[in-house]
Amino acid sequence: MIVKSVAMQAYQNALKIQQDALTGKTGPTAKKAAPQSGFMDALKGNIEKVNDMQMEKNSLVTSFAAGKEHNVHELMISLQKAGLAMSMTSAVRNKIMASYSELTKMPF
């Protein structure tokens, strides 16, 4: 799931920072992690994953309606995953749009 991988990565990064602080590697000699990707790359990747979930959901619904597939559990799980991913994506979009709106209101 999209959120799970991002949350796990953030948790692992926080754990590494805490361990480095405990071992004393917080000085200028500490190795800094190279940036993996930018915000735009992460956003594009997550949108592609949401799109893949929607496509999988559509194919499962089509095969179930045609009588080819009889696994209702897998169908319902796919529907819930796709719905939750779409809800999270629209929540992120709404936050980005609200932030942009606030930035445009700021006097410079």
ABEGO torsion letter per residue (X at the ends): XAAAAAAAAAAAAAAAAAAAAAAGAABAABBBBBBABBAAAAAAAAAAAAAAAAAAAAAAAAAAAAGABABAAAAAAAAAAAAAAAAAAAAAAAAAAAAAAAAAABBX
